[in-house]
Amino acid sequence: MKCPGCGIESDGRFCSSCGTPLRGQSHCASCGTKLAAGARFCTGCGEATDGRRSNLSLPWMVAGAAILTAIFIILLPVIRGDAPRPAPPFAGSTSATADAGQPPPLAGTPREQADRLFNRIMQEQSAGNIDQARFFTPMATQAYQAAEPLDADGLYHLSLIQAVAQDYPAAIATANRILDAAPTHLLGLAALAEAAAASGDSAAAVIAWTTFLDNLATERAKPLTEYTDHTPILSTYEETARAMTGRQ
């Protein structure tokens, strides 16, 4: 008979020229599809007539092995327990050279984390990066809320953060929390005056700045930690108060 592989006339079970089977299986052992004489692979499922799987599946097997290897490499640090942890909501850095958009590292108490975010916001604002400063305000606000109850210094920080976020009613309400406990507190008065002025209430701002100047000497004589920590800004506030009230 004529060999289906090379076309040479041959006898026996295999072609004497190319070795192609001349009397192979009549049906595929895998799917039952009828096989042509001399067929080496089933046209139905690709199974080799000698029972070996077709090499057509080899690329998929190689690809599958590569994917499994990649997954294993990715998961290996997790399995070993040394995978990097995602940054927590209140993470960040107070450095002026911190990466843009990156909050400070998680460390310390909720109040310490909140203060680091406050410093970052103030640095960004001072550098003119207003959008970047506002980016951190929701995290900072949540941080201070988590650190409640807040002292006067913490409330002052929170009020300034709310003002940066342009939530002036909240900034005014927070400043008044300071003044409810200490009506002549310089940082509370300054925060109230600035938030009022930013909201368009210049009359309330002038009243707050006037009260600030009336009590400046007495308040600065008090050994309050927040006054010591914010000495430079108190001098700036004094200049603003005198400019706004016309008092020299």
Phi and psi restraints in degrees (value plus and minus 20) as a CYANA .aco file:
   2 LYS   PHI    -100.7   -60.7
   2 LYS   PSI     111.1   151.1
   3 CYS   PHI     -88.9   -48.9
   3 CYS   PSI     107.8   147.8
   4 PRO   PHI     -90.3   -50.3
   4 PRO   PSI     -32.9     7.1
   5 GLY   PHI    -108.8   -68.8
   5 GLY   PSI     -68.0   -28.0
   6 CYS   PHI    -140.8  -100.8
   6 CYS   PSI     -30.6     9.4
   7 GLY   PHI      67.6   107.6
   7 GLY   PSI     -19.1    20.9
   8 ILE   PHI    -102.4   -62.4
   8 ILE   PSI     121.3   161.3
   9 GLU   PHI     -89.2   -49.2
   9 GLU   PSI     106.7   146.7
  10 SER   PHI    -163.6  -123.6
  10 SER   PSI     140.7   180.7
  11 ASP   PHI    -139.6   -99.6
  11 ASP   PSI     148.5   188.5
  12 GLY   PHI      70.5   110.5
  12 GLY   PSI    -187.6  -147.6
  13 ARG   PHI    -105.3   -65.3
  13 ARG   PSI     -43.2    -3.2
  14 PHE   PHI    -151.3  -111.3
  14 PHE   PSI     130.3   170.3
  15 CYS   PHI     -87.1   -47.1
  15 CYS   PSI     111.5   151.5
  16 SER   PHI     -91.4   -51.4
  16 SER   PSI     -33.7     6.3
  17 SER   PHI    -116.1   -76.1
  17 SER   PSI     -70.1   -30.1
  18 CYS   PHI    -136.6   -96.6
  18 CYS   PSI     -28.6    11.4
  19 GLY   PHI      63.5   103.5
  19 GLY   PSI     -15.6    24.4
  20 THR   PHI     -83.5   -43.5
  20 THR   PSI     114.2   154.2
  21 PRO   PHI     -80.2   -40.2
  21 PRO   PSI     113.1   153.1
  22 LEU   PHI    -116.9   -76.9
  22 LEU   PSI     -42.1    -2.1
  23 ARG   PHI    -154.3  -114.3
  23 ARG   PSI      48.5    88.5
  24 GLY   PHI     -96.7   -56.7
  24 GLY   PSI    -189.5  -149.5
  25 GLN   PHI     -83.0   -43.0
  25 GLN   PSI     126.8   166.8
  26 SER   PHI    -100.7   -60.7
  26 SER   PSI     -49.3    -9.3
  27 HIS   PHI    -155.8  -115.8
  27 HIS   PSI     129.4   169.4
  28 CYS   PHI     -85.8   -45.8
  28 CYS   PSI     110.8   150.8
  29 ALA   PHI     -91.1   -51.1
  29 ALA   PSI     -36.7     3.3
  30 SER   PHI    -111.1   -71.1
  30 SER   PSI     -68.9   -28.9
  31 CYS   PHI    -138.9   -98.9
  31 CYS   PSI     -27.8    12.2
  32 GLY   PHI      66.5   106.5
  32 GLY   PSI     -17.9    22.1
  33 THR   PHI     -85.6   -45.6
  33 THR   PSI     120.0   160.0
  34 LYS   PHI     -87.8   -47.8
  34 LYS   PSI     114.9   154.9
  35 LEU   PHI    -122.2   -82.2
  35 LEU   PSI     123.1   163.1
  36 ALA   PHI     -96.8   -56.8
  36 ALA   PSI     134.0   174.0
  37 ALA   PHI     -79.1   -39.1
  37 ALA   PSI     111.4   151.4
  38 GLY   PHI      60.2   100.2
  38 GLY   PSI     -19.9    20.1
  39 ALA   PHI     -84.6   -44.6
  39 ALA   PSI     113.4   153.4
  40 ARG   PHI    -115.3   -75.3
  40 ARG   PSI     -38.0     2.0
  41 PHE   PHI    -158.2  -118.2
  41 PHE   PSI     127.0   167.0
  42 CYS   PHI     -94.0   -54.0
  42 CYS   PSI     114.9   154.9
  43 THR   PHI     -97.7   -57.7
  43 THR   PSI     -31.2     8.8
  44 GLY   PHI    -108.6   -68.6
  44 GLY   PSI     -65.1   -25.1
  45 CYS   PHI    -146.3  -106.3
  45 CYS   PSI     -27.5    12.5
  46 GLY   PHI      65.7   105.7
  46 GLY   PSI     -19.7    20.3
  47 GLU   PHI     -86.2   -46.2
  47 GLU   PSI     116.2   156.2
  48 ALA   PHI     -87.8   -47.8
  48 ALA   PSI     125.0   165.0
  49 THR   PHI     -88.2   -48.2
  49 THR   PSI     -35.1     4.9
  50 ASP   PHI    -115.8   -75.8
  50 ASP   PSI      -9.9    30.1
  51 GLY   PHI      75.5   115.5
  51 GLY   PSI     -26.5    13.5
  52 ARG   PHI    -107.0   -67.0
  52 ARG   PSI     125.4   165.4
  53 ARG   PHI     -91.5   -51.5
  53 ARG   PSI     123.5   163.5
  54 SER   PHI     -83.4   -43.4
  54 SER   PSI     124.0   164.0
  55 ASN   PHI     -89.6   -49.6
  55 ASN   PSI     -25.6    14.4
  56 LEU   PHI     -82.2   -42.2
  56 LEU   PSI     -44.8    -4.8
  57 SER   PHI    -105.7   -65.7
  57 SER   PSI     -28.5    11.5
  58 LEU   PHI     -79.2   -39.2
  58 LEU   PSI     -66.3   -26.3
  59 PRO   PHI     -77.3   -37.3
  59 PRO   PSI     -58.2   -18.2
  60 TRP   PHI     -89.2   -49.2
  60 TRP   PSI     -56.0   -16.0
  61 MET   PHI     -85.5   -45.5
  61 MET   PSI     -61.0   -21.0
  62 VAL   PHI     -84.4   -44.4
  62 VAL   PSI     -64.0   -24.0
  63 ALA   PHI     -83.1   -43.1
  63 ALA   PSI     -62.9   -22.9
  64 GLY   PHI     -81.9   -41.9
  64 GLY   PSI     -61.5   -21.5
  65 ALA   PHI     -83.8   -43.8
  65 ALA   PSI     -58.3   -18.3
  66 ALA   PHI     -85.2   -45.2
  66 ALA   PSI     -60.7   -20.7
  67 ILE   PHI     -84.6   -44.6
  67 ILE   PSI     -64.7   -24.7
  68 LEU   PHI     -82.0   -42.0
  68 LEU   PSI     -58.3   -18.3
  69 THR   PHI     -84.2   -44.2
  69 THR   PSI     -62.9   -22.9
  70 ALA   PHI     -83.1   -43.1
  70 ALA   PSI     -62.9   -22.9
  71 ILE   PHI     -81.7   -41.7
  71 ILE   PSI     -61.4   -21.4
  72 PHE   PHI     -82.9   -42.9
  72 PHE   PSI     -61.6   -21.6
  73 ILE   PHI     -83.3   -43.3
  73 ILE   PSI     -60.6   -20.6
  74 ILE   PHI     -87.0   -47.0
  74 ILE   PSI     -60.7   -20.7
  75 LEU   PHI    -103.2   -63.2
  75 LEU   PSI     -34.5     5.5
  76 LEU   PHI     -76.2   -36.2
  76 LEU   PSI     -65.4   -25.4
  77 PRO   PHI     -81.2   -41.2
  77 PRO   PSI     -55.5   -15.5
  78 VAL   PHI     -86.2   -46.2
  78 VAL   PSI     -62.8   -22.8
  79 ILE   PHI     -82.3   -42.3
  79 ILE   PSI     -59.7   -19.7
  80 ARG   PHI     -98.3   -58.3
  80 ARG   PSI     -33.1     6.9
  81 GLY   PHI      66.2   106.2
  81 GLY   PSI      -8.8    31.2
  82 ASP   PHI    -135.4   -95.4
  82 ASP   PSI       2.7    42.7
  83 ALA   PHI     -90.8   -50.8
  83 ALA   PSI     124.5   164.5
  84 PRO   PHI     -85.0   -45.0
  84 PRO   PSI     118.1   158.1
  85 ARG   PHI    -105.7   -65.7
  85 ARG   PSI     125.5   165.5
  86 PRO   PHI     -84.7   -44.7
  86 PRO   PSI     127.0   167.0
  87 ALA   PHI     -84.7   -44.7
  87 ALA   PSI     112.9   152.9
  88 PRO   PHI     -91.6   -51.6
  88 PRO   PSI     144.3   184.3
  89 PRO   PHI     -76.8   -36.8
  89 PRO   PSI     -52.6   -12.6
  90 PHE   PHI    -122.2   -82.2
  90 PHE   PSI      -5.7    34.3
  91 ALA   PHI     -90.6   -50.6
  91 ALA   PSI     138.1   178.1
  92 GLY   PHI     144.4   184.4
  92 GLY   PSI     159.4   199.4
  93 SER   PHI    -150.2  -110.2
  93 SER   PSI     118.4   158.4
  94 THR   PHI    -109.6   -69.6
  94 THR   PSI     -19.0    21.0
  95 SER   PHI     -89.6   -49.6
  95 SER   PSI     122.6   162.6
  96 ALA   PHI     -88.8   -48.8
  96 ALA   PSI     -37.6     2.4
  97 THR   PHI    -121.2   -81.2
  97 THR   PSI      -4.6    35.4
  98 ALA   PHI     -82.1   -42.1
  98 ALA   PSI     130.5   170.5
  99 ASP   PHI     -81.9   -41.9
  99 ASP   PSI     119.6   159.6
 100 ALA   PHI     -81.0   -41.0
 100 ALA   PSI     113.7   153.7
 101 GLY   PHI      61.8   101.8
 101 GLY   PSI     -24.1    15.9
 102 GLN   PHI    -120.8   -80.8
 102 GLN   PSI     100.3   140.3
 103 PRO   PHI     -91.7   -51.7
 103 PRO   PSI     144.3   184.3
 104 PRO   PHI     -88.3   -48.3
 104 PRO   PSI     138.3   178.3
 105 PRO   PHI     -85.2   -45.2
 105 PRO   PSI     126.0   166.0
 106 LEU   PHI     -90.0   -50.0
 106 LEU   PSI     102.1   142.1
 107 ALA   PHI    -188.5  -148.5
 107 ALA   PSI     129.6   169.6
 108 GLY   PHI      59.1    99.1
 108 GLY   PSI    -189.3  -149.3
 109 THR   PHI     -98.1   -58.1
 109 THR   PSI     146.0   186.0
 110 PRO   PHI     -75.6   -35.6
 110 PRO   PSI     -56.0   -16.0
 111 ARG   PHI     -87.7   -47.7
 111 ARG   PSI     -60.5   -20.5
 112 GLU   PHI     -84.7   -44.7
 112 GLU   PSI     -59.0   -19.0
 113 GLN   PHI     -84.1   -44.1
 113 GLN   PSI     -62.3   -22.3
 114 ALA   PHI     -83.1   -43.1
 114 ALA   PSI     -61.9   -21.9
 115 ASP   PHI     -85.9   -45.9
 115 ASP   PSI     -54.3   -14.3
 116 ARG   PHI     -85.1   -45.1
 116 ARG   PSI     -60.3   -20.3
 117 LEU   PHI     -86.1   -46.1
 117 LEU   PSI     -59.0   -19.0
 118 PHE   PHI     -78.7   -38.7
 118 PHE   PSI     -66.9   -26.9
 119 ASN   PHI     -80.1   -40.1
 119 ASN   PSI     -60.8   -20.8
 120 ARG   PHI     -83.6   -43.6
 120 ARG   PSI     -63.0   -23.0
 121 ILE   PHI     -83.2   -43.2
 121 ILE   PSI     -64.0   -24.0
 122 MET   PHI     -85.3   -45.3
 122 MET   PSI     -57.1   -17.1
 123 GLN   PHI     -84.9   -44.9
 123 GLN   PSI     -64.6   -24.6
 124 GLU   PHI     -84.4   -44.4
 124 GLU   PSI     -60.6   -20.6
 125 GLN   PHI     -85.6   -45.6
 125 GLN   PSI     -62.7   -22.7
 126 SER   PHI     -83.5   -43.5
 126 SER   PSI     -51.3   -11.3
 127 ALA   PHI    -102.5   -62.5
 127 ALA   PSI     -21.6    18.4
 128 GLY   PHI      65.4   105.4
 128 GLY   PSI     -12.4    27.6
 129 ASN   PHI    -110.1   -70.1
 129 ASN   PSI      50.3    90.3
 130 ILE   PHI     -84.1   -44.1
 130 ILE   PSI     -63.9   -23.9
 131 ASP   PHI     -81.7   -41.7
 131 ASP   PSI     -60.7   -20.7
 132 GLN   PHI     -86.4   -46.4
 132 GLN   PSI     -59.8   -19.8
 133 ALA   PHI     -82.3   -42.3
 133 ALA   PSI     -63.7   -23.7
 134 ARG   PHI     -88.6   -48.6
 134 ARG   PSI     -45.9    -5.9
 135 PHE   PHI     -78.9   -38.9
 135 PHE   PSI     -55.2   -15.2
 136 PHE   PHI    -109.4   -69.4
 136 PHE   PSI     -29.1    10.9
 137 THR   PHI     -83.2   -43.2
 137 THR   PSI     -58.5   -18.5
 138 PRO   PHI     -82.8   -42.8
 138 PRO   PSI     -61.0   -21.0
 139 MET   PHI     -84.8   -44.8
 139 MET   PSI     -62.0   -22.0
 140 ALA   PHI     -86.9   -46.9
 140 ALA   PSI     -61.2   -21.2
 141 THR   PHI     -80.3   -40.3
 141 THR   PSI     -65.2   -25.2
 142 GLN   PHI     -83.5   -43.5
 142 GLN   PSI     -56.1   -16.1
 143 ALA   PHI     -84.6   -44.6
 143 ALA   PSI     -64.5   -24.5
 144 TYR   PHI     -88.8   -48.8
 144 TYR   PSI     -55.2   -15.2
 145 GLN   PHI     -84.0   -44.0
 145 GLN   PSI     -56.2   -16.2
 146 ALA   PHI     -90.4   -50.4
 146 ALA   PSI     -42.1    -2.1
 147 ALA   PHI    -113.1   -73.1
 147 ALA   PSI     -15.8    24.2
 148 GLU   PHI     -78.5   -38.5
 148 GLU   PSI     128.7   168.7
 149 PRO   PHI     -97.9   -57.9
 149 PRO   PSI     122.1   162.1
 150 LEU   PHI    -118.3   -78.3
 150 LEU   PSI     124.8   164.8
 151 ASP   PHI    -102.5   -62.5
 151 ASP   PSI    -196.1  -156.1
 152 ALA   PHI     -80.6   -40.6
 152 ALA   PSI     -59.2   -19.2
 153 ASP   PHI     -84.8   -44.8
 153 ASP   PSI     -63.6   -23.6
 154 GLY   PHI     -84.7   -44.7
 154 GLY   PSI     -60.0   -20.0
 155 LEU   PHI     -86.5   -46.5
 155 LEU   PSI     -56.2   -16.2
 156 TYR   PHI     -82.3   -42.3
 156 TYR   PSI     -66.3   -26.3
 157 HIS   PHI     -78.1   -38.1
 157 HIS   PSI     -67.1   -27.1
 158 LEU   PHI     -82.3   -42.3
 158 LEU   PSI     -61.2   -21.2
 159 SER   PHI     -81.5   -41.5
 159 SER   PSI     -62.8   -22.8
 160 LEU   PHI     -85.0   -45.0
 160 LEU   PSI     -58.9   -18.9
 161 ILE   PHI     -83.2   -43.2
 161 ILE   PSI     -63.8   -23.8
 162 GLN   PHI     -84.6   -44.6
 162 GLN   PSI     -53.7   -13.7
 163 ALA   PHI     -88.6   -48.6
 163 ALA   PSI     -60.4   -20.4
 164 VAL   PHI     -81.1   -41.1
 164 VAL   PSI     -57.0   -17.0
 165 ALA   PHI     -97.0   -57.0
 165 ALA   PSI     -20.5    19.5
 166 GLN   PHI      45.9    85.9
 166 GLN   PSI       5.0    45.0
 167 ASP   PHI    -116.9   -76.9
 167 ASP   PSI      53.3    93.3
 168 TYR   PHI     -86.5   -46.5
 168 TYR   PSI     -59.2   -19.2
 169 PRO   PHI     -77.4   -37.4
 169 PRO   PSI     -61.6   -21.6
 170 ALA   PHI     -87.2   -47.2
 170 ALA   PSI     -60.1   -20.1
 171 ALA   PHI     -82.4   -42.4
 171 ALA   PSI     -61.3   -21.3
 172 ILE   PHI     -86.8   -46.8
 172 ILE   PSI     -63.2   -23.2
 173 ALA   PHI     -82.8   -42.8
 173 ALA   PSI     -59.7   -19.7
 174 THR   PHI     -88.6   -48.6
 174 THR   PSI     -61.1   -21.1
 175 ALA   PHI     -81.2   -41.2
 175 ALA   PSI     -58.4   -18.4
 176 ASN   PHI     -87.9   -47.9
 176 ASN   PSI     -43.6    -3.6
 177 ARG   PHI     -84.6   -44.6
 177 ARG   PSI     -55.5   -15.5
 178 ILE   PHI     -87.1   -47.1
 178 ILE   PSI     -66.4   -26.4
 179 LEU   PHI     -92.2   -52.2
 179 LEU   PSI     -44.3    -4.3
 180 ASP   PHI     -83.1   -43.1
 180 ASP   PSI     -54.9   -14.9
 181 ALA   PHI    -109.4   -69.4
 181 ALA   PSI     -51.6   -11.6
 182 ALA   PHI    -164.0  -124.0
 182 ALA   PSI      69.3   109.3
 183 PRO   PHI     -78.9   -38.9
 183 PRO   PSI     -39.6     0.4
 184 THR   PHI    -131.6   -91.6
 184 THR   PSI      -3.9    36.1
 185 HIS   PHI     -82.7   -42.7
 185 HIS   PSI     104.2   144.2
 186 LEU   PHI     -84.3   -44.3
 186 LEU   PSI     -60.7   -20.7
 187 LEU   PHI     -90.9   -50.9
 187 LEU   PSI     -55.2   -15.2
 188 GLY   PHI     -85.1   -45.1
 188 GLY   PSI     -62.7   -22.7
 189 LEU   PHI     -86.1   -46.1
 189 LEU   PSI     -61.5   -21.5
 190 ALA   PHI     -85.7   -45.7
 190 ALA   PSI     -63.7   -23.7
 191 ALA   PHI     -83.5   -43.5
 191 ALA   PSI     -60.5   -20.5
 192 LEU   PHI     -84.6   -44.6
 192 LEU   PSI     -64.6   -24.6
 193 ALA   PHI     -82.7   -42.7
 193 ALA   PSI     -64.5   -24.5
 194 GLU   PHI     -88.1   -48.1
 194 GLU   PSI     -60.7   -20.7
 195 ALA   PHI     -87.3   -47.3
 195 ALA   PSI     -59.7   -19.7
 196 ALA   PHI     -84.3   -44.3
 196 ALA   PSI     -65.4   -25.4
 197 ALA   PHI     -82.4   -42.4
 197 ALA   PSI     -61.6   -21.6
 198 ALA   PHI     -86.7   -46.7
 198 ALA   PSI     -48.6    -8.6
 199 SER   PHI    -103.7   -63.7
 199 SER   PSI     -26.5    13.5
 200 GLY   PHI      79.8   119.8
 200 GLY   PSI     -18.4    21.6
 201 ASP   PHI    -115.4   -75.4
 201 ASP   PSI      58.7    98.7
 202 SER   PHI     -87.0   -47.0
 202 SER   PSI     -50.7   -10.7
 203 ALA   PHI     -84.6   -44.6
 203 ALA   PSI     -65.3   -25.3
 204 ALA   PHI     -85.1   -45.1
 204 ALA   PSI     -54.9   -14.9
 205 ALA   PHI     -84.7   -44.7
 205 ALA   PSI     -63.4   -23.4
 206 VAL   PHI     -84.1   -44.1
 206 VAL   PSI     -60.2   -20.2
 207 ILE   PHI     -82.1   -42.1
 207 ILE   PSI     -64.1   -24.1
 208 ALA   PHI     -85.2   -45.2
 208 ALA   PSI     -61.0   -21.0
 209 TRP   PHI     -88.2   -48.2
 209 TRP   PSI     -54.7   -14.7
 210 THR   PHI     -84.2   -44.2
 210 THR   PSI     -65.3   -25.3
 211 THR   PHI     -82.5   -42.5
 211 THR   PSI     -57.5   -17.5
 212 PHE   PHI     -77.5   -37.5
 212 PHE   PSI     -70.2   -30.2
 213 LEU   PHI     -88.2   -48.2
 213 LEU   PSI     -57.3   -17.3
 214 ASP   PHI     -81.2   -41.2
 214 ASP   PSI     -49.9    -9.9
 215 ASN   PHI    -133.2   -93.2
 215 ASN   PSI     -11.3    28.7
 216 LEU   PHI     -78.6   -38.6
 216 LEU   PSI     -71.4   -31.4
 217 ALA   PHI     -84.5   -44.5
 217 ALA   PSI     -65.4   -25.4
 218 THR   PHI     -84.3   -44.3
 218 THR   PSI     -64.3   -24.3
 219 GLU   PHI     -88.2   -48.2
 219 GLU   PSI     -60.2   -20.2
 220 ARG   PHI     -88.4   -48.4
 220 ARG   PSI     -39.2     0.8
 221 ALA   PHI     -98.6   -58.6
 221 ALA   PSI     -33.0     7.0
 222 LYS   PHI     -97.0   -57.0
 222 LYS   PSI     117.6   157.6
 223 PRO   PHI    -100.7   -60.7
 223 PRO   PSI      41.4    81.4
 224 LEU   PHI    -113.1   -73.1
 224 LEU   PSI     112.9   152.9
 225 THR   PHI     -79.7   -39.7
 225 THR   PSI     -59.7   -19.7
 226 GLU   PHI     -86.5   -46.5
 226 GLU   PSI     -48.7    -8.7
 227 TYR   PHI     -90.4   -50.4
 227 TYR   PSI     -60.7   -20.7
 228 THR   PHI     -84.7   -44.7
 228 THR   PSI     -63.3   -23.3
 229 ASP   PHI     -86.5   -46.5
 229 ASP   PSI     -48.7    -8.7
 230 HIS   PHI    -134.4   -94.4
 230 HIS   PSI      12.9    52.9
 231 THR   PHI     -76.1   -36.1
 231 THR   PSI     -66.6   -26.6
 232 PRO   PHI     -80.9   -40.9
 232 PRO   PSI     -62.4   -22.4
 233 ILE   PHI     -91.4   -51.4
 233 ILE   PSI     -48.3    -8.3
 234 LEU   PHI     -84.6   -44.6
 234 LEU   PSI     -56.5   -16.5
 235 SER   PHI     -85.9   -45.9
 235 SER   PSI     -59.8   -19.8
 236 THR   PHI     -85.1   -45.1
 236 THR   PSI     -60.8   -20.8
 237 TYR   PHI     -83.0   -43.0
 237 TYR   PSI     -58.0   -18.0
 238 GLU   PHI     -82.0   -42.0
 238 GLU   PSI     -63.0   -23.0
 239 GLU   PHI     -81.9   -41.9
 239 GLU   PSI     -63.8   -23.8
 240 THR   PHI     -83.2   -43.2
 240 THR   PSI     -63.6   -23.6
 241 ALA   PHI     -81.2   -41.2
 241 ALA   PSI     -62.4   -22.4
 242 ARG   PHI     -88.3   -48.3
 242 ARG   PSI     -56.6   -16.6
 243 ALA   PHI     -87.6   -47.6
 243 ALA   PSI     -60.6   -20.6
 244 MET   PHI     -92.5   -52.5
 244 MET   PSI     -52.4   -12.4
 245 THR   PHI    -118.6   -78.6
 245 THR   PSI     -32.6     7.4
 246 GLY   PHI      57.0    97.0
 246 GLY   PSI      -6.2    33.8
 247 ARG   PHI    -114.9   -74.9
 247 ARG   PSI     115.9   155.9
